[in-house]
Amino acid sequence: MTTEIGDARGAGADGPKTMARSVPDATRRATAFRRMREAQRTEVAEDYVELIGDLIAMIGEARLTDLAEHLGVSQGTAAKVVQRLQREGLVDSLPYRSIFLTERGAAMAAMARDRHRIVHDFLRALGVSEAVAEADAEGIEHHVSQETLAAFRRYTALSRDDPAD
């Protein structure tokens, strides 16, 4: 649903000339903005738990210094985020020890990794270079709906089956 509003441009002898233009329904817009704010709120947590899981898989542990280095933040910033993740029940950590994912954290990391792979593969199917697809997927993965991810998945599957490739 849209709301019509007048535009007083072009006033003449007969008074202001109005031209209607459409404005998206406020409820629909508010819902979209609410979803984006929620995505922004969870984006940091998803990035951290995904990286923690990757580090554990690659080198056997995830340390605060490794997180800070890989995310390009200070150790103090990384420590604050890890403390928040502990309060949210996503990670376990003891002072001067490695950081481990809880069951909830591992589930979030797997979901984030899957979303990243879907977006990355979709961008590659469109012809985006590997480096750009990797960088762009890092941001897009947090801001697409399940419906959009399903469409990305379908398109990618169809493009792989295309004999023109």
LINMOJO-V770200 format. One record per backbone hydrogen bond with DSSP energy under -0.5 kcal/mol. CO is the residue of the C=O (numbers start at 0). NH is the residue of the N-H. Records with the same first field share a line. If there is no record, write none. Layout:
CO->NH, NH
//
This chain:
0->24
2->22
4->20
6->18
11->14
14->11
15->17
20->4
22->2
24->28
25->29
26->30
27->31
28->32
29->33
30->34
31->35
32->36
33->37
34->38
35->39
36->40
37->41
38->42
39->43
41->45
42->46
43->47
44->48
45->49
46->50
47->51
48->52
49->53
50->54
51->55
52->56
53->57
54->58, 59, 60
55->59
61->98
62->66
63->67
64->68
65->69
66->70
67->71, 72
73->77
74->78
75->79
76->80
77->81
78->82
79->83
80->84
81->85
82->86
83->87
84->89, 90
85->88
89->101
91->99
93->96
97->93
99->91
101->105
102->106
103->107
104->108
105->109
106->110
107->111
108->112
109->113
110->114
111->115
112->116
113->117
114->118
115->119
116->120
117->121
118->122
119->123
120->124
121->125
122->127
123->126
128->132
129->133
130->134
131->135
132->136
133->137
134->138
135->138, 139
136->140
138->141
139->142
144->148
145->149
146->150
147->151
148->152
149->153
150->154
151->155
152->156
153->157
154->158
155->159
156->160
157->161
161->164
//
